[in-house]
Amino acid sequence: MAASARRGTPLTIEEISTTALRLAEENGVEALSMRRLAAELRVNPMSLYHHVDNKEALIRMLCTAAQQRIELPADDGAPWQDQLRRLAVAYHQHTRAYPAMWTYLHRHPEIISDREHALWQALYRILRLAGVPESELRRTSDVLHAFVTGFVMAETQGHLPDDPEEIERDFDVAIRLIIHGLTGFSS
């Protein structure tokens, strides 16, 4: 990997990803371009193509990078309710940290359809602990995802109060409702 004469250091995937994610959050995913990213990295735009095929591949890479930044709860033997709460809080914090990427992902569901992603696998693991039968995992996870997504959309669209403490209390109520509903599977 050659170093750019202007930069003096080789370009890395991590640097591309981190910078592109920051630009996407600052200006929106649609405004991200290979030229803008190259300018920010102080490289020739063609240098990016040694690492990423095109803008679509860059956006897919960003989606993956953003998803990998969710701090998933460990399988530490804690009750499923606690693990589900930690997962929901981590997901909510992640949506607040990366609102542009989150919105983009939900406008382009084909990008996040991979059920092998660690987030989905953590949710499936927790749902199994809650007693959800294998045959109901997909449906239950889809409903929970829709429920939490609806909350986050209401928050990001300004349908909830601007007070962060009040939003946290409202989100806690949503989590309690989810946990209460899932308790029926283990009864």
C-alpha positions in Angstrom: 0.0 0.0 0.0 1.7 3.2 -1.2 1.7 6.3 0.9 0.2 9.4 -0.6 2.8 12.1 -1.3 0.5 14.7 0.4 -0.2 12.5 3.4 3.0 10.7 4.0 1.2 7.7 5.5 -0.7 4.7 4.0 -4.5 4.9 3.9 -6.3 2.3 5.9 -9.8 0.8 5.9 -10.3 1.9 9.5 -9.3 5.5 8.6 -11.6 5.5 5.6 -14.5 4.0 7.6 -14.1 6.3 10.6 -13.8 9.5 8.4 -16.7 8.5 6.1 -18.9 7.7 9.1 -18.1 11.1 10.6 -18.9 12.9 7.3 -22.1 10.9 6.9 -23.2 12.0 10.4 -22.2 15.6 9.8 -23.8 16.0 6.3 -26.1 13.0 5.8 -25.3 9.8 4.0 -26.7 11.0 0.7 -24.2 13.9 0.7 -21.2 11.6 1.2 -19.1 11.3 -2.0 -15.9 9.6 -2.8 -14.4 13.1 -3.7 -15.5 14.7 -0.5 -14.1 11.7 1.5 -10.8 11.9 -0.5 -10.5 15.6 0.2 -11.1 15.0 3.9 -8.4 12.3 3.9 -6.1 14.4 1.8 -5.7 11.8 -0.9 -6.4 11.5 -4.5 -10.0 10.2 -5.0 -8.6 7.2 -7.0 -6.7 6.1 -3.8 -10.0 5.2 -2.3 -10.8 2.7 -5.0 -7.9 0.6 -3.9 -9.9 -0.1 -0.8 -13.5 0.4 -1.8 -15.1 -0.5 -5.2 -17.6 2.5 -5.3 -19.9 4.6 -3.2 -22.4 1.8 -2.7 -19.7 -0.4 -1.4 -18.5 2.4 0.9 -22.0 2.9 2.3 -22.3 -0.9 2.9 -19.0 -0.8 4.7 -20.2 2.2 6.8 -23.4 0.3 7.7 -21.4 -2.7 8.9 -18.9 -0.4 10.8 -21.8 1.4 12.5 -23.5 -1.8 13.4 -20.2 -3.2 14.9 -20.1 -0.3 17.2 -23.1 -1.4 19.2 -22.0 -2.6 22.6 -23.8 -5.9 22.8 -24.4 -7.5 26.2 -22.3 -10.4 27.1 -23.8 -13.8 27.7 -22.8 -13.5 31.3 -25.5 -15.6 32.9 -27.6 -12.6 33.9 -31.4 -13.0 33.7 -32.7 -12.5 30.2 -34.6 -9.5 31.4 -31.4 -7.7 32.3 -29.7 -8.8 29.1 -32.6 -7.6 27.0 -32.6 -4.3 28.8 -28.8 -3.9 28.2 -29.3 -4.7 24.5 -32.2 -2.3 24.1 -30.3 0.5 25.9 -27.2 -0.2 23.8 -29.3 -0.1 20.6 -30.9 3.2 21.7 -27.6 4.8 22.6 -26.3 3.7 19.2 -29.2 5.3 17.3 -28.5 8.5 19.2 -24.7 8.4 18.4 -25.3 7.6 14.6 -28.7 9.1 13.7 -27.9 9.7 10.0 -26.7 6.1 9.5 -29.6 4.7 11.5 -32.1 6.7 9.4 -30.4 5.6 6.2 -30.4 2.0 7.2 -34.1 2.0 7.9 -34.8 3.7 4.6 -32.8 1.0 2.9 -33.8 -2.3 4.7 -32.0 -4.4 2.1 -28.7 -3.3 3.7 -29.7 -4.6 7.2 -31.4 -7.8 6.3 -28.4 -10.0 7.4 -29.7 -12.0 10.4 -26.2 -13.3 11.0 -25.1 -10.0 12.3 -24.1 -10.0 16.0 -27.0 -7.8 17.0 -29.6 -10.2 15.7 -27.7 -13.2 17.1 -27.6 -11.5 20.6 -31.3 -10.8 20.4 -32.1 -14.4 19.3 -30.0 -15.7 22.2 -31.9 -13.5 24.7 -35.2 -14.5 23.2 -34.3 -18.1 23.6 -33.5 -17.5 27.3 -36.9 -15.8 27.6 -38.5 -19.0 26.4 -39.4 -17.9 22.9 -39.7 -21.1 20.7 -37.4 -21.5 17.7 -40.3 -21.3 15.4 -41.2 -17.8 16.8 -37.8 -16.3 16.9 -38.0 -14.5 13.6 -41.5 -13.1 14.1 -40.8 -12.1 17.7 -37.5 -10.3 16.8 -39.2 -8.5 13.9 -42.0 -7.3 16.2 -39.5 -6.1 18.8 -37.4 -4.4 16.2 -40.5 -2.7 14.8 -41.5 -1.6 18.3 -38.1 -0.1 19.2 -37.7 1.4 15.7 -41.1 3.1 16.1 -39.9 4.6 19.4 -36.6 5.8 17.9 -38.4 7.2 14.8 -40.8 9.1 17.1 -37.9 10.4 19.0 -35.8 11.5 15.9 -38.9 13.0 14.2 -39.6 15.2 17.2 -42.8 13.4 18.4 -41.4 12.9 21.9 -40.4 15.6 24.3 -36.9 17.2 23.8 -36.0 16.5 27.4 -33.4 13.7 27.4 -34.3 12.6 30.9 -38.0 12.3 29.9 -37.0 10.3 26.8 -35.0 7.9 28.9 -38.0 7.4 31.2 -40.2 6.8 28.2 -37.7 4.3 26.8 -37.6 2.5 30.1 -41.4 2.2 30.0 -41.1 0.7 26.5 -38.5 -1.8 27.7 -40.7 -2.8 30.6 -43.6 -3.3 28.2 -41.4 -5.5 26.0 -40.2 -7.6 29.0 -43.7 -7.9 30.4 -44.9 -9.1 27.0 -42.1 -11.6 26.6 -42.7 -13.1 30.1 -45.7 -14.8 28.6 -43.4 -17.1 26.6 -41.7 -18.4 29.7 -44.9 -18.9 31.7 
